[in-house]
Amino acid sequence: MSMSGCRFKKTCDAHKDSFKNFPEHFVKLIENHYCNGNETKCARYIVGKQLGRDKIPPTLKPNDTQKAKKLIK
């Protein structure tokens, strides 16, 4: 768990792709949970760390860790 937050936060497409139709307050909740200290629990972070940021599927949601585990195997 990082005190500064996720290293992919500034370039993450989750907001643009996965949550584009969600209310802003919901997006902020997700960001506060995953991007600001719990990034190791984020599926997008897991894939990015193991395979590289360019291998993160645009539709991968932060809570889809099962899909992330399949991608990195």
C-alpha positions as CSV (number, residue, x, y, z in Angstrom):
1,M,0.0,0.0,0.0
2,S,1.4,3.3,-1.1
3,M,1.1,6.6,0.8
4,S,1.3,8.6,-2.4
5,G,-1.2,6.5,-4.3
6,C,-1.2,4.6,-7.5
7,R,1.6,5.2,-10.0
8,F,-0.8,4.8,-12.9
9,K,-3.4,7.2,-11.5
10,K,-2.6,10.1,-13.8
11,T,-2.7,8.0,-16.9
12,C,-5.4,5.5,-15.9
13,D,-8.3,5.1,-18.3
14,A,-10.7,3.7,-15.7
15,H,-12.5,7.0,-15.4
16,K,-12.7,7.6,-19.1
17,D,-13.7,4.0,-20.1
18,S,-15.1,2.0,-17.2
19,F,-16.9,4.8,-15.3
20,K,-17.8,7.3,-18.0
21,N,-21.6,7.0,-17.3
22,F,-21.4,7.0,-13.5
23,P,-22.1,9.9,-11.3
24,E,-19.0,11.9,-10.2
25,H,-19.5,11.1,-6.5
26,F,-19.3,7.4,-7.3
27,V,-16.1,7.9,-9.3
28,K,-14.6,9.8,-6.4
29,L,-15.4,6.9,-4.0
30,I,-13.7,4.4,-6.3
31,E,-10.7,6.7,-6.7
32,N,-10.4,7.2,-3.0
33,H,-10.6,3.5,-2.4
34,Y,-8.3,2.2,-5.1
35,C,-6.1,5.1,-6.3
36,N,-5.2,6.7,-3.1
37,G,-3.6,3.9,-1.1
38,N,-5.2,0.6,-1.9
39,E,-3.8,0.3,-5.4
40,T,-2.5,-3.2,-4.8
41,K,-6.1,-4.3,-4.7
42,C,-6.9,-2.7,-8.0
43,A,-7.2,-5.0,-11.0
44,R,-5.9,-2.3,-13.3
45,Y,-2.8,-1.8,-11.1
46,I,-2.2,-5.5,-10.8
47,V,-2.1,-6.0,-14.6
48,G,-0.1,-2.8,-15.2
49,K,2.5,-3.7,-12.6
50,Q,2.9,-7.3,-14.0
51,L,2.5,-6.8,-17.7
52,G,2.9,-3.0,-18.3
53,R,0.5,-0.2,-18.5
54,D,-0.2,-0.8,-22.2
55,K,-1.5,-4.3,-21.4
56,I,-4.4,-3.0,-19.2
57,P,-7.6,-3.7,-21.1
58,P,-9.6,-0.4,-21.3
59,T,-12.7,-2.0,-19.9
60,L,-11.0,-3.6,-16.9
61,K,-12.7,-2.3,-13.8
62,P,-10.7,-1.8,-10.6
63,N,-12.6,-4.5,-8.7
64,D,-12.2,-7.2,-11.4
65,T,-9.3,-8.9,-9.8
66,Q,-10.4,-12.4,-11.1
67,K,-10.0,-11.2,-14.7
68,A,-6.7,-9.5,-13.8
69,K,-5.3,-12.8,-12.4
70,K,-6.3,-14.6,-15.6
71,L,-4.6,-12.0,-17.7
72,I,-1.2,-12.2,-15.8
73,K,-1.1,-16.0,-15.9
